[in-house]
Amino acid sequence: MTLKQSKEMAKKACQALEDKKAKDVRILDISEVSVLADYFLIASGSNRNQVQAMVDNVEEKLREAGFSPKQVEGYNTANWVLLDYGDIIIHVFDEENRLFYDLERIWRDGSLIQAEELEV
């Protein structure tokens, strides 16, 4: 996958999260610090239903754009749902687990970027 495709996918995912009123959406560019992916998207919802709605919307919007996840973990409990799209990995948390796992701190070597920086 090209960097242009990664940016397009991350931008669409970010918009899909915001469409469902995601809280505190963060985009981390980890391309310089990890071979795992180019981007981490991290967002939170206030309850199980909202977290699942956010995940459903991301999957739908990315599927429409021709992208499908390699793996989805945690959907049923919706405490922390991980959507692995290869070059982007999307983490959708409930508020409590987001604070507990604090991925922003763990991945602080990555660069926090704004959605506008994903313009292709």
Helices and strands as residue ranges (DSSP letters): H 3-19, E 23-29, E 39-45, H 48-64, E 71-73, E 80-84, E 88-94, H 95-101, H 103-106, E 111-113, G 115-118
